[in-house]
Amino acid sequence: MSTTSTRVRRVTRAGAAVAAGGAAAAAAAVLAAPAATAVEPGSATVNPGLSFGSTSAPYGTSCTYTVSATASWWGDAYFNVRAPDGSWHYLGRVSDLSPHQVATIDWTPSHGPGSYTIAVNGAGYGVATTSPQVGTGVNLGSMCFVF
């Protein structure tokens, strides 16, 4: 066998090994990537619970409500709220969701009465929002009086 054909075979084997190693590394990177949850648009809701009063706003300051949104993929959901003054506040994160699982978190309007926006997103993919109107509330324990 000639020196040239031996050298070509070695180079070909080395190239195949590098290509196989690169494909394995790429597959490992995809499998190790962090999960990114998508949140179903329109799925964010706020449960008013036992709120009542003299205004049309079913939510009151100082009272606590359950905010929920439905995941459409695996991962985490992040809850944020925009107060009536335009400032944004982080409510929290629900981890390790699976598709169609409902993520819930408690929210207490604490920046005065007015229009709030609650946004739920999953690692930047898909956002669900809701815009509750909040009046002045009196927390009566298991219910809220709103005026």
Short mmCIF file of the C-alpha atoms (twelve columns), coordinates in Angstrom:
data_MODEL
# 
_entry.id   MODEL 
# 
loop_
_atom_site.group_PDB 
_atom_site.id 
_atom_site.type_symbol 
_atom_site.label_atom_id 
_atom_site.label_alt_id 
_atom_site.label_comp_id 
_atom_site.label_asym_id 
_atom_site.label_seq_id 
_atom_site.Cartn_x 
_atom_site.Cartn_y 
_atom_site.Cartn_z 
_atom_site.pdbx_PDB_model_num 
ATOM 1   C CA . MET A 1   0.000   0.000  0.000  1 
ATOM 2   C CA . SER A 2   1.362   3.418  -0.851 1 
ATOM 3   C CA . THR A 3   2.080   6.158  1.646  1 
ATOM 4   C CA . THR A 4   -0.399  8.475  -0.084 1 
ATOM 5   C CA . SER A 5   -3.370  6.083  0.196  1 
ATOM 6   C CA . THR A 6   -2.585  5.401  3.886  1 
ATOM 7   C CA . ARG A 7   -2.459  9.132  4.587  1 
ATOM 8   C CA . VAL A 8   -5.807  9.694  2.784  1 
ATOM 9   C CA . ARG A 9   -7.467  6.939  4.837  1 
ATOM 10  C CA . ARG A 10  -6.185  8.462  8.099  1 
ATOM 11  C CA . VAL A 11  -7.416  11.929 7.130  1 
ATOM 12  C CA . THR A 12  -10.812 10.505 6.121  1 
ATOM 13  C CA . ARG A 13  -11.156 8.619  9.419  1 
ATOM 14  C CA . ALA A 14  -10.120 11.684 11.386 1 
ATOM 15  C CA . GLY A 15  -12.673 13.835 9.515  1 
ATOM 16  C CA . ALA A 16  -15.433 11.305 10.184 1 
ATOM 17  C CA . ALA A 17  -14.530 11.223 13.900 1 
ATOM 18  C CA . VAL A 18  -14.618 15.040 14.130 1 
ATOM 19  C CA . ALA A 19  -17.998 15.164 12.332 1 
ATOM 20  C CA . ALA A 20  -19.476 12.488 14.614 1 
ATOM 21  C CA . GLY A 21  -18.137 14.264 17.696 1 
ATOM 22  C CA . GLY A 22  -19.596 17.583 16.502 1 
ATOM 23  C CA . ALA A 23  -23.016 16.027 15.909 1 
ATOM 24  C CA . ALA A 24  -22.974 14.455 19.373 1 
ATOM 25  C CA . ALA A 25  -22.009 17.783 20.955 1 
ATOM 26  C CA . ALA A 26  -24.817 19.584 19.111 1 
ATOM 27  C CA . ALA A 27  -27.360 16.978 20.211 1 
ATOM 28  C CA . ALA A 28  -26.161 17.251 23.817 1 
ATOM 29  C CA . ALA A 29  -26.475 21.053 23.703 1 
ATOM 30  C CA . VAL A 30  -30.067 20.849 22.464 1 
ATOM 31  C CA . LEU A 31  -31.018 18.282 25.104 1 
ATOM 32  C CA . ALA A 32  -29.342 20.287 27.859 1 
ATOM 33  C CA . ALA A 33  -30.972 23.601 26.879 1 
ATOM 34  C CA . PRO A 34  -33.195 25.075 29.584 1 
ATOM 35  C CA . ALA A 35  -36.907 24.527 29.135 1 
ATOM 36  C CA . ALA A 36  -38.855 27.521 27.880 1 
ATOM 37  C CA . THR A 37  -42.525 27.619 28.709 1 
ATOM 38  C CA . ALA A 38  -45.019 29.216 26.406 1 
ATOM 39  C CA . VAL A 39  -48.142 30.596 28.026 1 
ATOM 40  C CA . GLU A 40  -51.441 30.263 26.189 1 
ATOM 41  C CA . PRO A 41  -52.605 33.734 25.119 1 
ATOM 42  C CA . GLY A 42  -55.861 34.751 26.774 1 
ATOM 43  C CA . SER A 43  -55.427 32.252 29.601 1 
ATOM 44  C CA . ALA A 44  -54.597 34.733 32.389 1 
ATOM 45  C CA . THR A 45  -57.421 35.229 34.875 1 
ATOM 46  C CA . VAL A 46  -57.913 36.673 38.344 1 
ATOM 47  C CA . ASN A 47  -60.447 34.948 40.591 1 
ATOM 48  C CA . PRO A 48  -62.427 37.650 42.463 1 
ATOM 49  C CA . GLY A 49  -63.397 35.244 45.247 1 
ATOM 50  C CA . LEU A 50  -65.908 36.727 47.671 1 
ATOM 51  C CA . SER A 51  -65.525 40.399 46.774 1 
ATOM 52  C CA . PHE A 52  -68.537 42.689 46.921 1 
ATOM 53  C CA . GLY A 53  -69.252 46.362 47.323 1 
ATOM 54  C CA . SER A 54  -70.569 49.588 45.904 1 
ATOM 55  C CA . THR A 55  -68.372 49.771 42.780 1 
ATOM 56  C CA . SER A 56  -68.194 47.817 39.558 1 
ATOM 57  C CA . ALA A 57  -64.573 46.845 40.339 1 
ATOM 58  C CA . PRO A 58  -64.620 43.307 41.746 1 
ATOM 59  C CA . TYR A 59  -61.125 43.632 43.243 1 
ATOM 60  C CA . GLY A 60  -60.008 45.691 46.219 1 
ATOM 61  C CA . THR A 61  -56.705 46.950 47.577 1 
ATOM 62  C CA . SER A 62  -55.376 44.982 50.579 1 
ATOM 63  C CA . CYS A 63  -57.338 41.863 49.555 1 
ATOM 64  C CA . THR A 64  -55.643 38.778 48.079 1 
ATOM 65  C CA . TYR A 65  -56.672 37.088 44.822 1 
ATOM 66  C CA . THR A 66  -55.521 34.052 42.836 1 
ATOM 67  C CA . VAL A 67  -54.016 34.770 39.405 1 
ATOM 68  C CA . SER A 68  -53.767 31.849 36.984 1 
ATOM 69  C CA . ALA A 69  -52.499 31.098 33.479 1 
ATOM 70  C CA . THR A 70  -52.195 27.930 31.404 1 
ATOM 71  C CA . ALA A 71  -48.841 26.672 30.138 1 
ATOM 72  C CA . SER A 72  -48.596 25.371 26.589 1 
ATOM 73  C CA . TRP A 73  -45.091 23.910 26.984 1 
ATOM 74  C CA . TRP A 74  -42.735 22.637 29.690 1 
ATOM 75  C CA . GLY A 75  -40.844 25.057 31.956 1 
ATOM 76  C CA . ASP A 76  -41.520 28.061 34.187 1 
ATOM 77  C CA . ALA A 77  -44.121 30.849 34.179 1 
ATOM 78  C CA . TYR A 78  -43.267 34.371 35.370 1 
ATOM 79  C CA . PHE A 79  -45.942 36.676 36.811 1 
ATOM 80  C CA . ASN A 80  -45.579 40.483 36.689 1 
ATOM 81  C CA . VAL A 81  -47.999 43.304 37.433 1 
ATOM 82  C CA . ARG A 82  -48.150 46.876 36.173 1 
ATOM 83  C CA . ALA A 83  -49.597 49.225 38.792 1 
ATOM 84  C CA . PRO A 84  -51.865 52.197 37.972 1 
ATOM 85  C CA . ASP A 85  -48.818 54.513 38.099 1 
ATOM 86  C CA . GLY A 86  -47.156 52.530 35.272 1 
ATOM 87  C CA . SER A 87  -44.498 50.822 37.414 1 
ATOM 88  C CA . TRP A 88  -43.897 47.074 36.956 1 
ATOM 89  C CA . HIS A 89  -43.550 44.640 39.880 1 
ATOM 90  C CA . TYR A 90  -42.475 40.999 39.918 1 
ATOM 91  C CA . LEU A 91  -45.065 38.720 41.540 1 
ATOM 92  C CA . GLY A 92  -43.191 35.433 41.290 1 
ATOM 93  C CA . ARG A 93  -42.476 32.296 39.310 1 
ATOM 94  C CA . VAL A 94  -44.135 28.892 39.076 1 
ATOM 95  C CA . SER A 95  -41.592 26.212 38.139 1 
ATOM 96  C CA . ASP A 96  -41.603 22.871 36.348 1 
ATOM 97  C CA . LEU A 97  -44.866 23.219 34.443 1 
ATOM 98  C CA . SER A 98  -46.027 20.756 31.824 1 
ATOM 99  C CA . PRO A 99  -48.308 21.504 28.843 1 
ATOM 100 C CA . HIS A 100 -51.891 22.482 29.784 1 
ATOM 101 C CA . GLN A 101 -51.002 22.749 33.474 1 
ATOM 102 C CA . VAL A 102 -52.447 25.794 35.232 1 
ATOM 103 C CA . ALA A 103 -49.965 27.961 37.131 1 
ATOM 104 C CA . THR A 104 -51.373 29.994 40.034 1 
ATOM 105 C CA . ILE A 105 -49.967 32.689 42.283 1 
ATOM 106 C CA . ASP A 106 -51.463 35.024 44.911 1 
ATOM 107 C CA . TRP A 107 -51.721 38.765 44.241 1 
ATOM 108 C CA . THR A 108 -52.611 41.608 46.600 1 
ATOM 109 C CA . PRO A 109 -53.165 44.981 44.880 1 
ATOM 110 C CA . SER A 110 -51.031 47.313 46.965 1 
ATOM 111 C CA . HIS A 111 -50.444 50.351 44.740 1 
ATOM 112 C CA . GLY A 112 -53.817 52.037 45.156 1 
ATOM 113 C CA . PRO A 113 -57.059 51.768 43.229 1 
ATOM 114 C CA . GLY A 114 -57.065 51.932 39.436 1 
ATOM 115 C CA . SER A 115 -56.326 49.835 36.372 1 
ATOM 116 C CA . TYR A 116 -53.692 47.104 36.750 1 
ATOM 117 C CA . THR A 117 -52.213 44.828 34.078 1 
ATOM 118 C CA . ILE A 118 -51.033 41.353 34.993 1 
ATOM 119 C CA . ALA A 119 -48.707 39.686 32.476 1 
ATOM 120 C CA . VAL A 120 -47.722 36.026 32.629 1 
ATOM 121 C CA . ASN A 121 -44.962 34.804 30.345 1 
ATOM 122 C CA . GLY A 122 -42.865 31.711 29.981 1 
ATOM 123 C CA . ALA A 123 -39.205 32.561 29.536 1 
ATOM 124 C CA . GLY A 124 -40.064 35.090 26.826 1 
ATOM 125 C CA . TYR A 125 -42.366 32.844 24.781 1 
ATOM 126 C CA . GLY A 126 -46.044 33.745 24.721 1 
ATOM 127 C CA . VAL A 127 -47.658 36.240 27.049 1 
ATOM 128 C CA . ALA A 128 -51.089 36.128 28.648 1 
ATOM 129 C CA . THR A 129 -52.473 39.341 30.135 1 
ATOM 130 C CA . THR A 130 -55.484 40.461 32.088 1 
ATOM 131 C CA . SER A 131 -56.428 43.973 33.227 1 
ATOM 132 C CA . PRO A 132 -58.357 43.988 36.507 1 
ATOM 133 C CA . GLN A 133 -59.942 47.212 37.774 1 
ATOM 134 C CA . VAL A 134 -59.215 47.689 41.472 1 
ATOM 135 C CA . GLY A 135 -61.176 49.765 43.967 1 
ATOM 136 C CA . THR A 136 -60.413 50.559 47.599 1 
ATOM 137 C CA . GLY A 137 -60.819 47.348 49.553 1 
ATOM 138 C CA . VAL A 138 -61.410 46.361 53.138 1 
ATOM 139 C CA . ASN A 139 -60.093 42.882 53.858 1 
ATOM 140 C CA . LEU A 140 -62.664 41.027 55.979 1 
ATOM 141 C CA . GLY A 141 -60.671 37.789 56.195 1 
ATOM 142 C CA . SER A 142 -62.379 35.365 53.825 1 
ATOM 143 C CA . MET A 143 -64.082 38.156 51.814 1 
ATOM 144 C CA . CYS A 144 -63.410 41.684 50.612 1 
ATOM 145 C CA . PHE A 145 -65.618 44.774 50.697 1 
ATOM 146 C CA . VAL A 146 -64.800 47.053 47.746 1 
ATOM 147 C CA . PHE A 147 -65.851 50.721 47.536 1 
# 
